[in-house]
């Protein structure tokens, strides 16, 4: 007959993990939204019971095996955490995983119920959120009073509108506190992992993303020289750099995405005399973006900020397309210079044009790099690797949480080695 401890262990092993994901919105409106929906589906397919609490839910975006709960008061800090989460708590989660919700009070309340994991999809503990001074110059300091003169004098605010900065500074401090309190902080690149480390987040793990688009297998039409960009049309994404490079590159360009700089980039293309070769598509569905990649010679990622990862890059590689990208932030985690694409100095129009011309002139090299990129993504950035790393992280978080509840939170984490970037 099994003793009580063995019986409990056996019951835990047989009971599916019940996961509650908490997020501002459940919709594919950007890289994080697309990733979260794909991740939730993969976790459900692996056997976890997955629930989602979101303040806003796109009614057309259901995912098989995922139960949705509308928590319309999620960000109403005047209410108690229980009221903010609403019916989602009735799911009785064994793990709570927060995405773009960095609230210390909410974390503390949830930890009375279950272990709390927070995903850092970007530079949470940064007032401006973009974490750089100039193209290629990543900020390396922790959030704190020293940020104030940098915001004012070194330009890392990257905005002329200073009125929101005090509240942004306060929000970054709260984000850092939430990350430090969480039972585990998850990031998706070496760049964000560095950001967490310098801000004193010790319980952390690097988990691989995986492509959220299904490659379009339609054959390319003719031998058209075509450069495709996919992402938000905002200053940190470097669309202005790409349009500047277009003047020196004999090719057509497609800008896929929406954002506050869309009209400005249309004007820039006209001013530089390349408007007849630059097409702006606006926001695209996953299938439409995959169709654009299928016709691309090259996918460009010309970011001037340190990309937290660059999800569009592995989606392009998965489609067998070589990538020319700024070597900044997490890009080096997935792009091997000279093998799956070419790396260039961030913000350097001439270097970007030269790399595009070099690769456009050699279709055989494009094909070889695309194949190498496809193999690399299949090996390192698969849904299976993502789920495996997350589930292991959830186990680590539960171990930390149980020690916290027993008053042993200061003890070393047994068997909880942090994944290094080279392992993803």
N, C-alpha and C positions, 0 to 999 in steps of 0.2 A: 504494500500500500504506500502511495506517495505521501511524503510529509507535506505540511502546509506550504513551505517555501517552494518545493519542487512543483506543487500544484499551481501556485501563482505564476511561476516562471513558464510553465507549460501553457497556461491560459493566455499569458501575454503573447507568446509566440504564435498562438492560433488566432488571436483577435486581430483583425485588420486595423492598421493605424488609421485613426480618424483625424483628418487634417482640415483645419479652418484657415483659408486664405483670406486676408483682409486687404482691401484695395480701394482707392477712391472711385474707380470706374471700371466696369467690365465691358470693354469694347476694344476693337482693334483700331486705335487712333494714333498709334506710334509704336516704336520699338518695344517699350516696356509692356504696353497693352497686348501686343501680338505675342510677346514671349510668355506672359502670364497665362494667356489662354492656351497656348501650346503646351506649356509646362503642366498646367492643371489636367489637361487631357491625358498627357503621358503618365502622370502620377496615378490618375484614375485607372488607366489601362493596366498599370502594374499591380493593381489590387488594393490600392488605398481607397478609403471612403473620403471623398473630397467635397468640401463645402466652401462656398465663397460668400463673403459679406462685402457688399459694395454700395457706395452712396448712389451711384448711377449705373444702371444696367441697360445695355443695348438689347432690346427684346429679340433681335434677330441673331444674337450671338451665343446661342446655347452650345454646350460642349457635352458630348456623350459621357455619362457617368459623373457629371459635376452638378451638384445641387446649389442653386443660386438663392441668396437671401438679400433683399433690398434693405440696407441700413441707411435710410435717407438722412438721419441725424448724426452720421458718423463723425462729422467735423464740428458739431455743436458742443464746444467745450463748456458751455453753461450747464449741460446735462451730465448725469453720472455716466461712467463708462458702460454700465449695463444698459441704460436707455439708448446710448449712442449705437451700440451693437445690435440691440433689439433681439429678434427671434434667433439670430445666428448662434447665440450662446446655448440655445436649447439643444444644439447638435451634440453637446458634450464632447468637445474636441480633446484629443490626446496630444496634439501639437497645434500651436497657432503660428502662422507665418505671415508677417506683415510686409506689404509691398507699397512703398511710397506713403507710408503712414508711420511717422517717427514722433510719437507722443509719449513722453516718459510716464505720464499718469495712466495712459491706456496700457502701457507695458506692465506697469506695476499691478494694475487690477487683473489683467489677464494671467499674470504669473501666479495668482492665487488659485487659478483653475488648471493651468497647463504650462509646459515650457513655451517660451516665446522666441521665435527666430525672426530676424529682420533682414530683408534683402537690401543691400546698397547697390542700386542700379546706377548711381552716379555719385557725385561728390557732396554727400549730405551735409557734412560738417564744414561747409564753405559758404560764406555769405552770398557770393555772386553765383555759386553753383557751377561755375565753369573752370575754376581752379588753375588759372594760368595768368601770366603777366603779358607776355608777347607770344606770337606763334613759336612753338617749340620750347618755350620756357615755362615748364610746369611749376606750380607753387609747391613748396615742400614743407610749409610750416603748419602747425596745428592751429585750430580755431582758437581765438582768444583776443585780448586787447590789442596785441600787435597787428591784428588785421586792419584796425581802424586807419592808421596812417598809410598802410598799403592801398586800401580802398581809395583814400583821398589823393595820394601822391604818386602811386605807381600804376594806377589805371586798372587794377585787377577787378574793379567793379564792372568794367565794360558797359557802362551806361552813363548817360548825362542826367538821368533822373535820380537824384540822390534821396528824395523823400522816402522811398520804400526801404532804403538800406538799413535803418535801425531795426525795423521789424524783421528784415531778412537776417540780420546778425543774430537777433534773439532766436529766430527759428533754427538757424544753424547750430546754436548752442544747445537747444532742446534736442535736435537730431543727434548730436554727439552724445548727449546724456542718455538718450534712449538706446543707442547702439552699445554703449558701455554697460548698460543694465541688462540688455538682452542675454538670453542663455546662449545664443550664437548669432553672429553677424555673418551673412553670406555676401560675398562679392563675386564678380564674374571675370575679373582680370587682375593682372599684377598691378596695374595702375591704381585701381580702387583699393586693392589690398594695402598698398603703400599708404594711401590716404587714411584708411582705418587705423593702421599701425601707428602712424604719427599722432593720431588723435587719441591714443591710449586704449583702443579697442583690442583686448587680448584674446577674447573668445571669438575666433573668426575662421572662415573656411572659404577657399576659392572653388567655385562650382562651374563646370563648363556650360555655356549656352549651347543651343543647337539651332539650326535654321528653322524659321517659322513658315517659309514658303516651300511649295513643292515645285521642283525644277520643271520648266516647260521644255518638252523634248522636240518641239517643232524645229525643223531645219532652218538655218539662216537663209534669208532671201538675198541671193547675189553675193557680191563681195564688197558691199558698202562698208565704209570706214565709219564706225559708230561708237561714240563714247557715252555711257549712261551713268547718271548720278541718281541715287535714291536716298531720300532722307528729308528732314525738315529744312526749309529754306530760311535759315537764320544765320547770322554772322559767324558763329563758331564753326559751322559746317563747311565754310570755305567756298561757297558757290561763287563768290566774287573772284576768287583766285582761279577757279576753273574757267569762268567766262573770260578772264584776262588771258589765260593760256590759249583759249580758242583762237585768238588772233594769229597765233603762230603754228597752228595745227590744222592740217588739211583733213578735216573730218566733220561729220555732223554730231551734234550734241543733244542729248535728251535729259532734261532736268525733271525728275519724277518726285513730286512732293509739294507740300503747301507750307506756308509759314509767313511771318510778318514781313519778310524781306522779298516776297515774291514779286510785287510790283516794282520794287527798286531794282531787282535783278533783270527784269524785262527792260527797264530803262537803260541799265548798264549795257546790256547786249546791243541795244540800238545805238547807244553812244559810241561803243567800240566798233561798230560796223559789222557785227557778227549775227545780228538778229535773224537773218535768213538761214543760218545754220544751227540755231539754238531753238529747240522746241520745249515748251513748258507744258507738262501734262496736268499739273495739279495733283491732288491726292489720288492714289491708286489703290485698288483692292490688291490682296495678295496675288491673285491669279493674273491681274493686269500687270503688276510689277514683274512677275515671273516671265510674262510674255515679252516685256521690254528687255529683260536680261537675255532671253533666248536669241534676240537679234543683235546684241551688243558685241562689238569687238573687244572692248575693255570696259570694266566698271571702275569709276573713279571715286575715291574717298579723300577729298582734298581738305580735310579738317584742319583748322588752325588751333583749336583747343585740344587738350589731351583726351581723346575719345575714351570714355569709360570702357568701351569694348569695340564697338563698330559692328553691330549685328549684320548690317547689310553686306559687310565684307564676306562673312562666311556663307551668306545666302548666294552671293555671286559665285564664290568658289564652288559651292555645291552644284551650281548650274554649269560648271565647267568653264567659267569665264575668268580670265586673269584680272588682277586688281592692281591699279596704280594708286597708292595711298600715302598720305603724310605719315612719317614715322613718328608717332606721338601717342602718348597714353597707352591704351591696351592693344593698339594695332599690331605691335611686334609679337603679341601672344599667338596670333593666327596667320600673319602674313610673313612668309619667308622670302626675303629679298633675293631676286634672281632665280627663284624656284617656282613660286606660285604667283609672282607678280613683281612689281618694282616699288621700292620705298623712296620717297623724296622728302626734302626739307620742308616742314610746314610753312605755308605762306609764301613760298618762293615760286612765282609765276613762271620764271624761266626754266627752273628745274622740272616743274610739272609738265610744261610743254615739251621739253627734251625727252622725258620718259615716255610720254604719250606717242611722240613721233617715232621713237626707237622701237616701241612695241607694235605700233600700227604698221610699220614697214616690214614686219616679219610675221606673217600669218602662221608659219610653222611653229614659231616660238610661242605665239598666243595659244595655239592648240596644246602644246606641251605643258605650258604653265597652267592652263585650265585643267588639264588632266591631273597634274600634280596637286592642284588645289582641291579638286574633287576627292582625291584619295585622302588628303590630309584631314578634310572635314569628316569624312566617313570614319576615319580612325580615331579622331580626337574629340569631335564635337557632335556626338550622336545623342538621340533621346535616351538611349540606354545608359550612356555614361552620365548624362545629366541626372536622371532619376536615381541611379546608384549613388552618386555623390550626395544628392539631397537627402536620401534616406539615411545614409551614414551620418550626415550632419544632424538630422533629427534625433538619431540615437544619442549622439554626443550632447545635444541640447538637453535631452531628457536626463542624462547622467548628471549634468551640471545642475539642473533644476532639482533633482532629488537630493543632491548634496546640499543645495541651498536650503531646502526645507528641513533637512536634518541638522542644519547649523554647521556643515562642513564645507561651505562654499570656498573657503580659502585654500583647500587642499589641491595639490596638482591634479590635472586631468589625466587619469589613467587611461591609456590607449586612445587618447584624443589628439593625435598628431595632426597639425594643420597642413592642408594640402598646399604645396608650393606651386607657383605658376608653371614650373616645368612639368608638373604632373597633369595639368589639365589638357 
